[in-house]
């Protein structure tokens, strides 16, 4: 739905109204963001995918460091599009995976150095999860990194769908976003299987039932 390029400071400006959010922003320490931020500060000119409803804070911070930002609202596109096209002869759902990828992650041949997935994968229908990860793998430059957060349970207030706003420090700010149901909880093993074939895997201790990982292409 929201796939736009932002180059440095050319398109950034004052924070506009954000109908995709509600409520206050709550600071949350993020060891994954703290680690990735060091690279972003030291290595300008990177191409970044940020998933979620448009965050002026993310655009302004990342373009201010000299990076280009591509926005992709994966969860909205997955949960509001008619991607289940029917059932097969055994009654199993048939999904238009290629159509979803074309709409949500059409990079037009561009490649990326960083992807901020946040918790998006936990809210995608199961048939779309592995194809999204495979699509990102093919679009990442060697050494490219993905920051992803995974819920370790499916109940509790921390499982509500939120948008993550970056900060210049080690915290991210979490804000309620459009309500979409969580689809699954993840274990360390299931995360490793999902990203099988990636060259590096750095996992951080789970906090408030959310595990953080940085995967390297």
Secondary structure by P-SEA (a helix, b strand, c coil): cbbbbbcccccccccccccccccbbbbbbbaaaaaaaaaaaaccbbbbbbbccccaaaaaaaaaabbbbbbbaaaaaaaacccccccccccccccaaaaaaacccccccccccccccccccccccccaaaaaaaaaaaaccccbbbbbbbbcccccccccbbbbbbccccbbbbbbccbbbbcccccaaaaaaaaccccbbbbccccccbbbbbbcc
